[in-house]
Amino acid sequence: MTEIRFYHLVRKSLDQALPELLEKCRERGWRAVVMAGSEDRVESLVQTLWTYSERSFLPHGGAKDGEATRQPIWLTVQDENPNGATVLFLTDGANSARITDYNLVCDLFDGNDTEAVAQARERWKHCQQAGHTLAYWQQGEAGNWQEKRRVEGGGGPSEADA
């Protein structure tokens, strides 16, 4: 089954956290799809990946760029995997019916938004019922990621974790 990691954004925004996680994927030679909730968010993330660091670059593209097979990071609103990615990033509460097509799914949600947290809990329950390996990560005081919980088909972010 696919491993699904829930990333509870508390100290950093999506625009700050996503490039760091994508860099880790690229360091490992993994290809990724980033599925956003809207075309506006895709455009915002495209700009973020161009400008998030003066010393780093994350090669990426989307439907406007084409040549999906040449893009190590593909940004989209569609539930697709045109670049042969093994990692899927879900943002803005986006859902995929194809999570089993990936080795790893990273679900990033805004921990300062009570509705986003509630929706993440529902996604966790659904993934748990499907039998996926689940991990819950939260940002610590310094913004670093701390694994709070890892389960094989059980458990999840509790009310106290939010």
Secondary structure, DSSP 8 states (H G I E B T S, - for coil): --EEEEEEESSS-HHHHHHHHHHHHHHTT--EEEE-SSHHHHHHHHHHHHHS-SS-----EETTT--GGG-SEEEESSS--TT--SEEEE-TT---TTGGGSSEEEEEEETT-HHHHHHHHHHHHHHHHTT-EEEEEEE-TTS-EEEEEEEES-----GGG-
